[in-house]
Amino acid sequence: MKKETEKHARPAYHFTPQAHWMNDPNGLVCHEGVYHLFYQYHPYSTEWGPMHWGHATSTDLLHWQEHEVALEPDDLGMIFSGSAVFDAHNTSGLSPAGQAPLVAVFTHSLPDSAEPGRALQQQSLAYSVDAGLTWQKYAGNPVISNPGLKDFRDPKVFWHAASSRWVMSLACGDHIAFYASTDLKSWRWLSNFGHSAGAHGGVWECPDLVALSLNGRERWVLLVSLNPGGPQGGSATQYFVGDFDGVTFTPEHTDTRWVDWGADNYAGVTWSNTPGRCLFIAWMSNWQYAHQVPAAPGRGVMTLPRDLQLQDVGGQTYLCSPVAAEVAQAFHPLSYGEQGENNHPELSAWLKAAQSGFRLNILADARSSWFVQLQNEDGQQWRLSFDPEKALYEVDRSQSQSKCVTPEFAVAHRAPRLSYSETCEVAVYVDAISMETIADQGLTSITSLVFPDSPWTAVFVQGNLTMSFSGL
């Protein structure tokens, strides 16, 4: 039996740092054709510690280049989560005349052991005048002082064209506060949302208010992560569809809705400065066991980027999260070995060529039950099944590794099927330590870490379905 701390294969096509600890994505901004991904990072350990902002960039959302640490802790505290924007008109005045800076808005956080009377979490700025290569902290930090809350963090900022000002969403323990500014430095409180809405099994974190269009009408979606209290226990991200008038967010539904029904999609936020689309990425882990999962050799991995969209289902508006188009289109059909007994294709040869990274494509009859099961030479297995009577997808990873990370890890995760189509259309993005199940154009998604001791080499199927494989 392999030890829990043993290193596993490095993901083939998901971003993970070369080493050390990573959690929440931060400061997502697209600038001059480059996607910037900053992230919570401890550059000296595979355990959570004093938070920095790590930095990686990509031009295709699939291949990432890691850079030097962007922001380090200082006298005001650690560098917690936040966002970044392109200040096209230099409203902040942080660039020389005629230049436009990138501005990061983040939480300075002191440890709980800080001297009595000091605010633990406040909001601060940093800026870059060299396209995000280097960053300078604003001399006037903090720009929003703590009003007396223990949890006061994760600012997400966007330009609200209708009111010609910047708007910030800020997590305040059990609700979201909205602020406004014309210069990114002086902020005014606008309103609160969420005291009595949505799931409240834990602290609210990492808000993001985004505008999406459905049938020619602008709608607003508020993303809110919380921990604990997710549908599978521990961490998860809920969303609210509604309207935003520049001051107040008003939801149009009262039920709790989840961005992803798996256990491992948390703290997701969107890139700024991507006109015409809404790109999202999340940390692929769960605070129930994030410290116990094996290092590979870094501890922490991001989901694939997703294209957030809205879809009408039975008169209700739901959020869809299909994998970003350019990432999905990078996969091409693969052929595999002859199909033998028990619907058991041999996958070993091309799986080795695919470096343990591939996509499983499934088309199945939604009126009958079916399952697909991957298995490796160690007898470990992962199964996706569908129950038409209950309209439920189930991902079972309970037998996918030799040693249970924690009791909460080795379980099955169920998610409702929202589509009324007679065909289940499912893509499973399989990487060394993860499975992202995207069903019905992203109406249902289930993201899961897995730690098999060897690559998947066979697949078993049952039911009325067709199956194919794609690789990079």
C-alpha positions, 0 to 999 in steps of 0.5 A, spaced: 500 500 500 502 506 498 503 511 503 499 517 503 504 522 503 507 519 496 507 523 490 503 522 485 503 524 477 503 531 475 497 533 471 498 533 464 494 539 462 491 542 469 495 548 472 499 546 478 505 550 481 512 546 480 512 545 487 509 548 494 502 550 496 497 553 492 489 554 493 484 560 491 485 563 484 486 571 484 487 577 480 484 574 474 485 579 468 486 578 461 491 584 458 494 584 451 492 577 449 495 574 455 491 571 461 494 572 468 492 567 473 495 569 480 493 565 486 494 564 493 501 561 494 506 559 500 512 558 496 516 555 502 512 549 503 507 544 501 502 546 507 498 552 507 502 558 510 504 566 510 500 567 503 503 570 497 500 571 490 503 566 485 503 568 478 502 564 471 500 566 464 497 563 458 495 565 451 491 559 450 488 557 457 491 550 456 499 551 457 501 556 463 508 559 464 510 560 471 513 566 474 516 569 480 512 571 486 508 577 484 506 579 492 509 578 498 507 579 505 508 585 509 507 589 515 500 590 514 499 582 513 499 576 508 496 577 501 489 574 501 485 573 495 483 579 491 482 581 483 485 585 478 483 590 473 486 593 467 485 601 469 484 603 461 483 610 463 488 611 469 482 613 473 487 611 479 492 615 477 497 610 479 501 610 472 505 616 469 500 620 464 498 617 458 499 610 461 494 605 463 496 600 469 493 593 471 491 594 478 490 589 483 485 589 489 486 584 495 486 583 502 491 584 507 490 579 513 494 579 519 494 572 523 489 571 529 495 572 534 496 579 532 496 584 537 489 586 540 485 592 537 489 591 530 484 590 524 485 583 522 483 584 514 483 590 510 483 591 503 489 594 499 492 596 492 498 594 488 499 596 481 503 594 475 506 599 469 509 593 465 503 589 463 503 585 470 511 583 470 512 586 476 508 590 482 508 596 486 504 596 493 500 603 493 503 607 499 496 609 501 494 602 503 489 600 506 484 603 502 478 600 505 479 599 513 475 594 517 468 596 520 469 591 526 468 584 522 472 578 523 471 576 516 472 581 511 476 579 505 476 577 497 475 584 494 472 582 486 472 589 482 469 590 475 467 597 471 460 598 471 459 602 465 452 604 467 454 608 473 461 610 470 465 607 476 468 601 479 464 596 483 467 591 488 463 585 491 466 583 498 465 577 503 463 579 510 462 573 514 455 571 512 453 576 507 456 580 501 457 588 501 458 592 495 462 598 494 463 603 489 469 608 487 471 612 481 478 612 482 480 605 486 482 608 492 476 611 495 471 607 496 463 608 498 459 602 501 453 601 497 449 595 500 449 588 503 446 582 500 445 575 503 443 575 510 437 570 509 439 568 502 442 561 499 446 556 503 449 559 510 453 552 513 459 556 513 463 563 512 462 566 505 468 567 501 470 569 494 464 573 491 464 575 484 458 579 480 458 578 473 453 580 467 451 575 462 446 575 457 440 570 455 435 571 449 438 578 449 436 580 456 442 582 461 442 578 467 447 578 473 450 572 477 453 573 483 458 567 485 459 566 492 463 560 495 462 558 502 466 553 507 463 549 510 456 547 507 457 545 500 452 539 497 458 534 498 460 537 505 466 542 506 467 547 500 463 549 494 460 555 490 453 557 490 450 562 485 444 567 485 441 569 478 438 576 479 438 584 477 443 589 479 442 596 478 448 599 480 447 599 488 443 593 490 443 586 487 436 583 487 435 575 486 430 572 482 430 565 485 430 563 493 433 556 492 440 554 493 444 553 486 451 550 486 456 552 480 459 545 481 456 539 485 463 535 486 467 536 492 473 539 489 471 546 485 472 552 490 473 559 490 472 560 483 472 567 480 472 570 473 477 573 468 476 581 467 477 584 461 474 579 456 469 582 453 463 578 450 465 572 454 465 570 462 471 565 463 471 562 470 477 558 474 477 554 481 481 551 486 480 543 485 480 541 492 476 542 499 478 544 505 475 538 508 482 534 506 486 539 502 492 538 507 492 531 507 492 530 499 498 527 496 503 532 493 504 532 486 509 535 487 506 541 489 499 541 493 494 544 489 491 544 482 486 549 478 480 546 474 480 547 467 477 554 465 470 554 464 465 559 459 460 561 464 453 561 460 446 562 462 440 557 460 433 557 460 430 550 463 423 550 464 422 557 465 428 557 470 434 561 469 440 556 470 448 557 470 452 553 465 459 552 466 462 548 459 470 547 459 472 554 455 471 553 447 479 553 446 481 548 451 475 543 449 477 544 441 484 542 443 482 535 444 482 530 438 479 523 437 483 517 439 483 510 437 484 505 442 484 497 442 480 492 440 473 491 444 474 484 448 469 481 453 465 485 457 465 491 453 473 492 455 477 496 451 484 496 452 487 503 453 494 502 455 498 504 449 494 510 447 493 512 454 501 512 455 502 516 449 496 521 452 501 522 458 495 520 462 491 525 460 484 525 455 477 526 455 472 521 455 466 522 451 459 519 452 452 519 449 447 515 452 439 514 453 437 519 458 430 514 459 434 508 461 440 507 467 447 506 464 454 507 467 461 507 465 467 505 469 474 506 469 479 501 472 487 500 472 491 494 473 491 495 481 484 494 481 482 501 483 476 504 479 472 510 478 465 510 476 460 515 473 452 512 473 445 515 471 439 514 474 433 516 470 428 515 475 431 520 480 434 524 474 441 523 478 448 523 475 453 519 480 460 520 480 463 514 485 471 515 487 470 511 493 475 505 490 479 510 486 485 510 491 489 505 495 489 509 501 483 513 503 485 521 504 480 522 509 473 518 510 470 524 507 474 523 501 472 516 499 465 517 497 460 518 491 457 524 489 450 525 486 448 531 482 441 533 479 440 532 471 437 539 469 436 538 462 430 535 459 433 532 453 432 525 451 440 524 450 445 525 456 451 528 453 457 528 458 465 529 457 469 527 462 476 530 462 481 525 465 488 528 468 493 524 472 489 526 479 483 529 477 476 528 473 472 533 471 465 531 469 461 536 464 454 534 463 449 537 458 453 543 455 455 544 463 448 544 466 451 539 471 458 539 473 462 534 478 469 536 479 473 530 483 480 529 485 482 522 485 489 519 486 490 512 483 496 508 484 497 507 476 494 510 470 487 507 468 487 502 463 480 499 461 473 501 461 467 497 462 460 500 460 453 498 461 447 501 458 444 504 451 450 509 450 456 510 445 463 512 447 469 515 444 476 518 447 479 524 445 487 527 447 491 533 446 
